[in-house]
Each structure stands twice: as C-alpha cells, then as structure tokens.
C-alpha cells in the first residue's frame, strides 16, 4: 500500500501518505482502537471503498482492477444475511456471482469446526456465534490466495476461537496470505505471525511477533538518561520507549527494563 489517504467529509479514515506492506503467506494481525482506520483499510483493499489518494496492490494487481479479487475472500465484521437462507444457499449465491467455492470443501471445514449439523438450518434460527462460525467455514474453506477478516473471532467461544486459529495458521503454512483485525490483543499474540498497529489513520508500528523477544520497555526518562541512541529505539511515546535489547548495558537499564508484549507495543503506539 503506497501513500493512501481517505476522508469521509471532515472525518479522517486514513491519514495522507499511509503506507504498509502485508507479507505474503503470513498471518498479519491488524490492531487499533475503535475508529483507528482498520475497517477503512480493509474495505479499500477489497474494493468496497475507493481511496482518495494512493494505490493498493494485491499480488501486483491494483485493487481498482476487479481481477485483484479473483482469489480473495473477505469477511466483514457485520454481515447482513437473509434470515431465511442457510449456508449452502450462500455458497450458491457466491458462485452465481463468479466465486469459485467448493461446496464439499465448505462442508468439510464445517465438520472440523463442529457445526456441520447447522449448514442447512436457516440463519434466523441460529445464534450470532453460530452464524459467524458457518461464515468462517465458507470464507476459510479450500485454497484462497488472500483472506481478509474483520474481527473474525467476534461472538465465538474459546473452543471455536481455538479451531479457527488453527485453521488460519494451517492456511498460512500452505501459502495463503491472511490479514485479520482484532481487539483481542492476547489472542493476536498467541497466533504468531506479524502485527500492524493503526492509530488515527496512521501506521504506528509493525513487526513480527517473534521479534518482540528482542525488545524491552523502559520509561522514556530512563532511556534518555542512559543516552540510548535512536537506532536502538523501536518505538517511543511521551512516557515509554521500546528499545532493542542489544542497546542496553549497565545495572540501571536492567533494573528498569521489562519484557515486551504485544499489548505493551500497542499501548506505547497509541499513548
């Protein structure tokens, strides 16, 4: 994504010059407060909204070109579905509109998600969590090249979250690129992969979950007093600083340094 910008009247969706890169074949978790720009970014990627400036490329194809979505699947946070339809009705409608979704693959995944007994039940008879799990059976079935999920774990219980998490990790190992937004920071860290933090429409921080073990958090005044150079400062706020371990030395640094979690990085990014 290069130099994106999006406004809704006087409200900023993405700040001018927004840039980021989603690594292929990796599960990237998109984090941000309410209204940070997560859904705006996703809707631009899937062609539901048009950016004011900049470009988005999916596998080298502009998102303004419909062909960029040929092997892309998207699950928004809120999905309006006809209450009288069932999951198989949805598969048929998707395929009428050019999708290539294998019904048997959907049934197989519904079995893995332990909801195959509901695939022919009308949506109106199901709970929000049951409907969500059935939709995930559709979106995560088969071998899509790119999957974009807006709050996929919403309304799911811990057992179902575990099943969906395993499926996403399995898909990434097979080469699927996954971008998912979430407010569940601890769940995001458990999934591994990459993270991208947006705040007020700005890309504030990005990296890999594994690399967090190479950083520590310090009070900013301690980092300043120790003279830790800019090249060792990964992220700073008015109160805290995330620094590379290799930049630390001395008892004072070790006394004040704490191991970093994804929550720490998020909070420093939005302070």
C-alpha positions in Angstrom: 0.0 0.0 0.0 1.5 3.3 -1.1 0.6 6.8 0.0 -3.0 6.0 0.8 -5.4 8.7 2.1 -9.2 8.5 2.8 -11.6 11.1 4.3 -15.3 10.9 5.0 -16.2 14.6 4.7 -14.2 16.2 7.6 -13.5 12.8 9.2 -10.2 11.2 8.5 -10.2 7.5 7.7 -6.6 7.1 6.7 -4.1 9.9 7.0 -2.5 11.1 3.8 0.7 9.2 3.0 -0.4 5.9 4.7 1.9 3.1 3.7 2.3 -0.5 4.8 3.2 -3.9 3.4 1.4 -7.2 4.1 3.8 -10.1 3.8 2.7 -13.0 1.6 1.8 -16.3 3.2 1.8 -14.8 6.7 -1.0 -14.2 9.2 -0.9 -10.4 9.9 -3.0 -9.1 12.7 -4.3 -5.5 12.4 -4.7 -3.7 15.7 -6.2 -0.3 16.5 -8.7 1.5 18.7 -12.3 2.0 17.5 -12.2 4.4 14.6 -8.5 4.0 14.0 -8.9 3.1 10.3 -8.8 -0.7 10.3 -12.1 -1.3 8.5 -11.4 1.6 6.1 -8.1 0.0 5.1 -9.8 -3.4 4.6 -12.7 -2.0 2.6 -10.3 -0.2 0.3 -8.3 -3.4 -0.2 -11.4 -5.4 -1.3 -12.8 -2.6 -3.5 -15.8 -1.6 -1.3 -14.4 1.9 -0.9 -12.2 4.0 -3.1 -9.2 5.7 -1.6 -8.8 9.5 -2.2 -5.1 9.1 -2.9 -2.5 6.4 -3.3 -2.6 2.8 -4.5 -3.2 -0.7 -3.2 -1.7 -3.7 -5.0 -2.7 -7.3 -4.3 -0.2 -9.7 -5.8 0.9 -7.0 -8.1 -2.6 -6.0 -9.3 -4.2 -2.7 -8.4 -7.2 -3.1 -6.1 -9.1 -0.8 -8.5 -8.9 -3.7 -11.0 -11.6 -6.4 -10.3 -9.1 -9.1 -11.2 -7.2 -8.4 -8.0 -10.1 -10.1 -6.1 -10.3 -13.3 -8.1 -8.8 -15.4 -5.3 -9.5 -13.0 -2.4 -12.1 -13.6 0.3 -13.4 -11.1 2.7 -15.4 -11.4 5.9 -16.7 -8.0 7.3 -17.4 -7.5 10.9 -21.1 -7.1 10.4 -22.8 -9.2 7.7 -26.4 -8.8 6.8 -27.7 -12.1 5.6 -31.3 -13.1 4.5 -32.7 -14.7 7.6 -34.4 -17.4 5.5 -31.3 -18.7 3.8 -28.8 -21.3 5.0 -25.1 -21.7 4.4 -25.5 -23.8 1.3 -27.8 -21.1 -0.2 -25.0 -18.6 0.4 -22.4 -20.8 -1.3 -24.7 -21.0 -4.4 -25.2 -17.2 -4.4 -21.4 -16.6 -4.1 -20.8 -18.9 -7.1 -23.5 -17.3 -9.2 -21.6 -14.1 -8.8 -18.3 -15.5 -10.0 -16.8 -17.0 -6.9 -15.2 -20.5 -7.0 -16.2 -22.0 -3.7 -16.3 -25.8 -3.5 -19.3 -27.0 -1.6 -17.6 -30.1 -0.4 -14.7 -28.1 1.0 -17.2 -25.9 2.9 -18.9 -29.0 4.4 -15.5 -30.5 5.3 -14.4 -27.4 7.2 -17.8 -27.1 8.9 -17.2 -30.6 10.1 -13.8 -29.5 11.5 -15.5 -26.5 13.2 -18.1 -28.9 14.7 -21.0 -27.1 13.1 -21.9 -29.4 10.1 -25.3 -30.1 11.7 -26.2 -26.5 11.1 -25.3 -26.0 7.5 -28.9 -26.5 6.3 -30.5 -24.6 9.1 -31.9 -21.1 8.4 -29.7 -18.3 9.7 -32.6 -16.8 11.6 -32.7 -19.9 13.9 -29.0 -19.6 14.8 -27.1 -17.5 17.4 -24.7 -14.8 16.3 -21.7 -17.1 17.2 -23.2 -20.0 15.2 -23.7 -17.8 12.1 -20.2 -16.4 12.4 -18.7 -19.9 12.6 -20.7 -21.0 9.5 -19.5 -18.0 7.5 -15.9 -18.7 8.6 -16.5 -22.3 7.2 -17.2 -20.7 3.9 -14.5 -18.0 3.8 -11.7 -20.2 5.1 -12.5 -23.3 3.0 -10.4 -24.5 0.2 -7.3 -22.7 -1.0 -7.9 -18.9 -1.4 -4.8 -16.9 -2.1 -5.7 -14.0 0.2 -8.1 -13.8 3.1 -9.2 -10.5 4.8 -11.1 -10.9 8.1 -12.6 -8.0 10.1 -13.0 -9.2 13.7 -13.3 -12.9 12.8 -13.4 -14.1 16.4 -16.3 -11.9 17.4 -19.0 -13.8 19.2 -17.0 -17.1 19.2 -16.5 -19.1 22.4 -12.9 -20.1 23.4 -13.2 -23.6 21.8 -14.3 -22.2 18.4 -11.6 -19.5 18.6 -9.0 -22.3 19.0 -10.4 -24.1 16.0 -10.4 -21.0 13.8 -7.0 -20.0 14.9 -5.6 -23.4 14.0 -7.3 -23.2 10.6 -5.8 -19.8 9.8 -2.3 -21.0 10.8 -2.7 -24.1 8.6 -3.7 -21.9 5.7 -0.7 -19.6 6.1 1.6 -22.7 6.1 0.1 -23.6 2.8 0.8 -20.1 1.3 -2.4 -18.2 2.0 -2.0 -14.5 3.0 -4.2 -13.6 5.9 -5.0 -10.1 7.2 -7.3 -10.0 10.2 -8.3 -7.2 12.5 -9.0 -7.8 16.2 -9.4 -6.2 19.6 -8.2 -9.4 21.3 -4.5 -8.5 21.8 -3.6 -11.5 23.8 -5.2 -13.8 21.2 -3.4 -12.0 18.5 0.0 -12.6 20.2 -0.8 -16.3 20.5 -1.4 -16.6 16.8 2.2 -15.6 15.9 2.9 -14.1 12.5 3.0 -10.3 12.0 1.3 -7.3 13.5 0.3 -3.9 12.2 -0.9 -1.1 14.5 -3.0 1.8 13.2 -3.9 4.8 15.3 -5.8 7.8 14.0 -5.3 6.6 10.4 -1.6 6.4 10.8 0.7 3.3 10.6 2.2 3.5 14.1 4.1 0.2 14.4 4.6 -3.1 12.6 6.8 -6.2 13.0 6.8 -9.9 13.8 5.6 -11.5 17.0 8.9 -13.4 17.3 11.0 -10.3 17.2 9.3 -8.9 20.4 11.6 -11.0 22.5 14.5 -8.9 21.2 13.0 -5.7 22.7 12.3 -4.4 26.2 10.2 -1.5 27.6 11.8 1.4 29.5 10.4 4.6 31.0 11.3 7.3 28.4 13.2 9.3 31.0 15.4 6.3 31.8 16.1 5.7 28.1 17.0 9.4 27.7 19.2 9.4 30.8 21.1 6.3 29.5 21.6 8.0 26.2 20.2 5.1 24.2 20.6 6.2 20.5 17.7 6.5 18.1 18.8 3.4 16.1 18.1 1.2 19.1 14.7 2.8 19.8 12.0 0.8 18.1 9.0 2.9 19.4 8.6 5.9 21.7 5.7 7.8 23.4 5.7 10.7 25.9 6.1 8.2 28.7 7.7 5.0 27.5 10.2 3.6 25.0 10.5 0.2 23.3 14.2 -0.5 22.7 16.3 -3.2 21.3 18.0 -5.4 23.9 21.3 -5.0 22.2 21.2 -1.3 23.0 21.1 -2.0 26.7 24.0 -2.1 29.1 24.5 -1.4 32.8 22.6 -2.1 36.0 20.3 0.9 35.6 18.9 -0.4 32.3 18.5 -3.9 33.6 16.7 -2.6 36.7 14.0 -0.7 34.8 13.7 -2.9 31.6 10.7 -5.2 31.3 9.9 -7.8 28.7 7.7 -6.6 25.9 4.2 -8.0 25.0 2.1 -7.0 22.0 -0.1 -5.1 24.5 2.9 -3.1 25.5 3.7 -2.2 21.9 0.1 -1.3 21.3 -0.2 1.0 24.3 3.0 2.8 23.6 1.9 3.3 20.0 -1.3 4.9 21.0 -0.1 6.9 24.0 
